[in-house]
Amino acid sequence: MSPKEHPYRPEIDGLRMIAVVAVVLYHFGMPGLSGGFAGVDVFFVISGYLIGGILWRETRATGRISLARFYIRRVKRLAPAFFAMALAASVTAWFVLLPFEFREFGKSLIAATVYLSNVLFFRGAGYFDTAAESKVLLHTWSLSVEEQFYIFLPLALLLLARWPRVFIGTLWLCFTVSLAASVWFTPSHQTATFYLFPFRAWELLAGVLLAIWSYGRAPFRAGAWISWLGLGLVIASLIFIDAA
């Protein structure tokens, strides 16, 4: 098995399905799913676990990482779907949006292409405002957060690969600061903590730290009740959290 490969985890695919479906149904106004938008949070943790695990395994196996190979893989994975979506959205927007709305769409298309749409939408109205319904590419904010994180993580690993304990300690420090900032500022700056990378980094870092902790260890075995408890907590968050 090459350093970048990992065994298929069907339960992770199942959790990813729950997260994505929850977000989609939330935007369709499904009753009883007031917290469906929290599926994005679940997805961030999964992403951190998978991508962080790939980078960590490569580093431990070879002593280094190839930034070029990493970013080429990211482009191959994301670009086809992104540009197909962007093309379809652009054609549709041309026919259904008013001129000033189409101008704003163009701004968001440029921002999404360079992974800065979360910053653009932060500077505009909030995610839960009624005006958000007219933002065709609003969903790209989460992709921008992810890609900003995947600029930070490989560079940090590249700089600190020789000192794995320092690297892990740095990740824990960033996790703690990001989580504390998210909790502290959410009551007064909800839009910033929703959209901006520093306040979301702890979710991706939770996945990365879990991947590092599990590297080289025997599979963690416990009663099935732990899995059911975790799944129950995720589903409860999708049902009981609300936009307020």
Buried (B, 14 or more C-beta within 10 A) or exposed (E): EEBBEBEEEEEEEEBBEBBBBBBEBBEEEEEEBBBBBBBBBBBBBBBBBBBBBBBBBBBBEEEEBBEEEBBEBBEEEBEEEBEEBBEEBBEEBEEEBEEEBBEBBEEBBEBBBEBBBBBBBBEBBBBEEEEEEBBBBBBBBBBBBBBBBBEBBBEBBBEBBEEBEEBBEBBEEBBEEBBEBBEEBEEEBBBBBBBBBBBBBBBBBBBBBBBBEBEEEEEEEEEEEEEEEEBEEBBEBBBEBEEE
